[in-house]
Amino acid sequence: MITRTGEIKFEASVPSFEPVAAVNNSVSAILDESNGEFATLALVKAFKFKVPLMEEHFNENYIESSKYPKATFKGKIINFDISKLDTSGKYDLEGDLTIHGVTKKIKTKISLVLKEEKLYITSIFNVKAQDFNIKIPGIVKSKVSEDVNIAVDFTLDKK
């Protein structure tokens, strides 16, 4: 099952300051129904911010998208069996998340909903910018959270 129009949102806002948030609506994701292997690919420059200057700083100073153009996840949905997925369920997802050239193991919960031959996948999890060697300059350190909230929303179809 596959999509090329998955959505990833992230937020690293702190109270009393302008929201630090972006969305990418062109994320690719693929699921091998036979074994639960799952992978995603997001082009970093496709993250869009409300404030153009924030987007420029994100790409040039923080994530260095010309040097690290992709963010990827490769892993597995634990105990995944599509034949036992009647309508919905919660599963553990484990694997390697690569951002800014750094790969870290993550484990999170995902929700799966199977409806009319489509599989809807959602999850929310947190990462720390420092774990991926993303440096937040001192001048804006108080305006950007070190904890980054990531929300994913994919609708996969049979390929």
C-alpha positions as CSV (number, residue, x, y, z in Angstrom):
1,M,0.0,0.0,0.0
2,I,1.3,3.4,-0.9
3,T,0.7,7.2,-0.8
4,R,2.5,10.2,-2.2
5,T,0.3,12.7,-0.5
6,G,0.9,12.0,3.2
7,E,1.0,14.8,5.7
8,I,3.5,15.5,8.4
9,K,3.1,18.5,10.7
10,F,5.6,19.6,13.3
11,E,5.5,22.2,16.0
12,A,8.3,23.5,18.2
13,S,6.4,26.5,19.6
14,V,6.8,28.1,23.0
15,P,4.1,30.1,24.8
16,S,4.0,33.9,24.2
17,F,6.0,33.7,20.9
18,E,5.1,33.3,17.3
19,P,4.2,29.7,16.4
20,V,7.0,27.6,15.1
21,A,5.1,25.1,13.0
22,A,5.1,23.7,9.5
23,V,3.3,21.2,7.3
24,N,4.4,19.0,4.4
25,N,1.6,17.5,2.3
26,S,3.7,15.6,-0.2
27,V,5.2,12.8,2.0
28,S,5.6,9.4,0.4
29,A,4.8,6.3,2.5
30,I,4.7,2.6,1.7
31,L,3.5,-0.4,3.7
32,D,4.3,-4.0,3.0
33,E,1.0,-5.7,4.0
34,S,2.6,-9.1,4.3
35,N,5.0,-8.2,7.1
36,G,4.2,-4.7,8.4
37,E,7.4,-3.1,7.1
38,F,6.7,0.7,6.8
39,A,8.8,3.5,5.3
40,T,8.3,7.2,4.7
41,L,10.2,9.9,2.8
42,A,9.7,13.6,3.2
43,L,11.5,16.3,1.2
44,V,12.6,18.8,3.8
45,K,12.1,21.8,1.5
46,A,8.4,20.9,1.2
47,F,7.7,21.9,4.8
48,K,5.7,25.1,4.6
49,F,5.5,27.8,7.3
50,K,3.1,30.7,7.7
51,V,6.0,33.0,8.0
52,P,8.4,33.0,4.9
53,L,11.4,34.1,6.9
54,M,10.9,31.3,9.4
55,E,10.8,28.8,6.5
56,E,14.1,30.3,5.1
57,H,15.8,30.1,8.5
58,F,14.5,26.5,8.9
59,N,16.0,25.4,5.6
60,E,19.2,27.4,5.7
61,N,20.2,27.5,9.4
62,Y,18.6,24.7,11.3
63,I,17.9,21.7,9.1
64,E,20.3,22.6,6.3
65,S,18.0,21.2,3.6
66,S,20.5,21.7,0.8
67,K,22.9,19.4,2.6
68,Y,20.2,17.1,4.1
69,P,17.3,17.2,1.6
70,K,15.3,14.2,3.0
71,A,13.9,13.0,6.2
72,T,13.1,9.3,6.3
73,F,11.7,6.6,8.5
74,K,12.2,2.8,8.0
75,G,10.7,0.4,10.4
76,K,8.0,-2.0,11.2
77,I,4.5,-2.1,12.6
78,I,4.7,-4.7,15.4
79,N,2.3,-7.6,15.2
80,F,0.7,-6.2,12.1
81,D,-1.8,-8.5,10.4
82,I,-4.1,-6.8,7.9
83,S,-6.4,-9.8,7.9
84,K,-7.0,-9.2,11.6
85,L,-7.5,-5.4,11.2
86,D,-11.3,-5.3,11.1
87,T,-11.8,-1.5,11.2
88,S,-9.2,0.1,13.5
89,G,-6.6,-0.6,16.1
90,K,-3.5,0.8,17.9
91,Y,-0.1,-0.6,17.2
92,D,3.5,-0.1,18.1
93,L,5.8,1.3,15.4
94,E,9.5,0.8,15.8
95,G,12.3,1.9,13.4
96,D,14.9,4.3,12.4
97,L,14.1,8.0,11.9
98,T,16.7,10.0,9.9
99,I,16.7,13.8,10.1
100,H,19.6,16.2,9.4
101,G,21.8,13.2,8.6
102,V,21.4,11.6,12.0
103,T,19.5,8.3,12.5
104,K,17.8,7.5,15.8
105,K,15.7,4.5,16.9
106,I,12.2,5.5,17.8
107,K,9.2,3.6,19.1
108,T,5.7,5.1,19.1
109,K,2.0,4.2,18.9
110,I,0.1,4.5,15.6
111,S,-3.6,4.2,14.9
112,L,-4.7,2.3,11.9
113,V,-8.2,2.4,10.3
114,L,-9.1,0.2,7.4
115,K,-12.0,1.5,5.4
116,E,-13.1,0.9,1.8
117,E,-9.7,-0.5,0.7
118,K,-7.8,2.4,2.2
119,L,-5.6,2.3,5.3
120,Y,-5.6,5.5,7.4
121,I,-2.5,5.9,9.5
122,T,-2.1,8.5,12.2
123,S,0.5,9.1,15.0
124,I,1.8,11.9,17.2
125,F,5.2,11.7,18.8
126,N,8.0,13.9,20.1
127,V,11.7,14.2,19.2
128,K,14.4,16.5,20.5
129,A,16.2,18.8,18.1
130,Q,19.5,18.2,19.8
131,D,19.2,14.4,19.2
132,F,19.5,15.1,15.5
133,N,22.3,17.7,15.8
134,I,20.0,20.6,15.0
135,K,21.4,23.6,16.7
136,I,19.1,26.4,17.8
137,P,21.0,29.7,17.9
138,G,21.1,31.5,21.2
139,I,19.3,34.5,19.9
140,V,16.1,32.5,19.3
141,K,16.6,29.7,21.8
142,S,13.9,31.0,24.1
143,K,11.4,31.2,21.1
144,V,11.9,27.6,19.8
145,S,11.1,24.5,21.8
146,E,13.8,21.9,22.1
147,D,10.9,19.3,22.0
148,V,9.4,19.0,18.6
149,N,5.9,17.6,18.3
150,I,5.4,15.6,15.1
151,A,2.0,14.5,13.8
152,V,1.6,12.2,10.8
153,D,-1.5,11.5,8.7
154,F,-1.3,9.0,5.8
155,T,-4.0,7.5,3.6
156,L,-2.6,4.5,1.8
157,D,-4.1,2.8,-1.2
158,K,-3.3,-0.5,-2.9
159,K,-0.5,0.1,-5.4
